[in-house]
Amino acid sequence: MVEYPEKENQENTLEEVFILNKLLMIIMIINASN
């Protein structure tokens, strides 16, 4: 396994959470419009 610095890991997880939140918002908007 490749070890990443903690800082990089945190940034990656923050980006993933941000993307997931965006997807959730889009899904909620689509559901609300139906």
VODOFI-289088 format. One record per residue: residue number from 1; chain; x, y, z of N, C-alpha, C in turn. Coordinates in steps of 0.05 Angstrom, whole numbers. Each point is the difference from the previous one (the first is absolute). Layout:
# VODOFI-289088
<site NUM, A, <X, Y, Z>, <X, Y, Z>, <X, Y, Z>> ...
END
This chain:
# VODOFI-289088
<site 1, A, <17, -24, 0>, <-17, 24, 0>, <17, 25, 0>> <site 2, A, <-9, 20, -14>, <15, 26, 0>, <-10, 17, 23>> <site 3, A, <19, 12, 14>, <-8, 17, 23>, <0, 29, -9>> <site 4, A, <-22, 14, 6>, <-2, 28, -7>, <3, 17, 26>> <site 5, A, <10, 24, -3>, <1, 18, 23>, <-28, 6, 10>> <site 6, A, <-3, 5, 26>, <-27, 5, 11>, <-13, 23, -13>> <site 7, A, <16, 21, -5>, <-12, 25, -11>, <-13, -6, -27>> <site 8, A, <14, -15, -17>, <-12, -7, -27>, <-25, -16, 3>> <site 9, A, <0, -19, 19>, <-23, -16, 5>, <-24, 17, 7>> <site 10, A, <4, 19, 18>, <-22, 17, 10>, <-11, 16, -24>> <site 11, A, <18, 11, -16>, <-10, 16, -23>, <-16, -17, -19>> <site 12, A, <9, -24, -5>, <-15, -18, -18>, <-28, -7, 11>> <site 13, A, <-1, -6, 26>, <-26, -7, 12>, <-19, 25, -1>> <site 14, A, <11, 24, 5>, <-16, 24, -1>, <-12, 4, -28>> <site 15, A, <17, -5, -20>, <-10, 3, -28>, <-22, -21, -5>> <site 16, A, <4, -24, 9>, <-20, -21, -4>, <-26, 7, 13>> <site 17, A, <2, 10, 25>, <-25, 8, 14>, <-14, 22, -15>> <site 18, A, <16, 20, -10>, <-12, 22, -15>, <-15, -10, -25>> <site 19, A, <13, -19, -14>, <-13, -11, -24>, <-25, -15, 7>> <site 20, A, <2, -16, 22>, <-24, -15, 8>, <-23, 18, 8>> <site 21, A, <7, 22, 14>, <-21, 20, 7>, <-13, 11, -24>> <site 22, A, <16, 7, -21>, <-11, 11, -25>, <-19, -20, -13>> <site 23, A, <9, -26, -1>, <-17, -20, -11>, <-27, -3, 15>> <site 24, A, <2, 1, 27>, <-24, -2, 16>, <-19, 23, -6>> <site 25, A, <11, 24, -2>, <-17, 23, -6>, <-13, -3, -27>> <site 26, A, <14, -9, -20>, <-11, -4, -27>, <-23, -21, 2>> <site 27, A, <5, -22, 14>, <-21, -21, 3>, <-24, 12, 13>> <site 28, A, <4, 16, 22>, <-23, 11, 14>, <-16, 19, -18>> <site 29, A, <14, 16, -16>, <-13, 19, -19>, <-17, -16, -20>> <site 30, A, <12, -22, -11>, <-15, -16, -19>, <-25, -12, 13>> <site 31, A, <3, -10, 24>, <-23, -12, 14>, <-21, 21, 5>> <site 32, A, <8, 24, 8>, <-19, 21, 6>, <-16, 8, -25>> <site 33, A, <13, -1, -23>, <-13, 10, -25>, <-19, -21, -11>> <site 34, A, <2, -25, 10>, <-18, -21, -11>, <-27, 0, 13>> 
END
